[in-house]
Amino acid sequence: MLKPNVLRNKKDFSAIYKRGKSIGDRCVVLFYRKNGLDYSRKAFLASKKVGKSVVRNRARRLMKESYRSLEEQIPAGYDMIFIARTTICDLKCADVKKSIEAALKRSGILPKSPKKR
């Protein structure tokens, strides 16, 4: 059975690219759009520019794990596409998490934490 929270259809991807917004960060690019559903859908992509298949799969695994650790804080109702940049190759999971978190905060999806004094 297919998971409902994964983007699969070409029309969904096209709608996000055309009518959505994008935020770039050090190792990821985030495309996002409100979807009007009571759950969020996401996709993790790595093009051939990132590297060979082993490197691309590692990039997707890093992004998925980083998103999974932030998932509880993210409100429902968004379609998100995370695209790996070539700089993701040499990074650790904590670095990728910081990059995804920064992109989500700048997009307004993830609430910004109050500044510590």
Buried (B, 14 or more C-beta within 10 A) or exposed (E): EEEEEEBEEEEBBEBBEEEBEBBEBBBBBBBBBEBEEEEBBBBBBBEEEBBEEEBBEBBBBBBBEBBEBBEEEBEEBBBBBBBBBBBBBEBEEEBBBBBBBBBBBBBEBBEEEEEEE
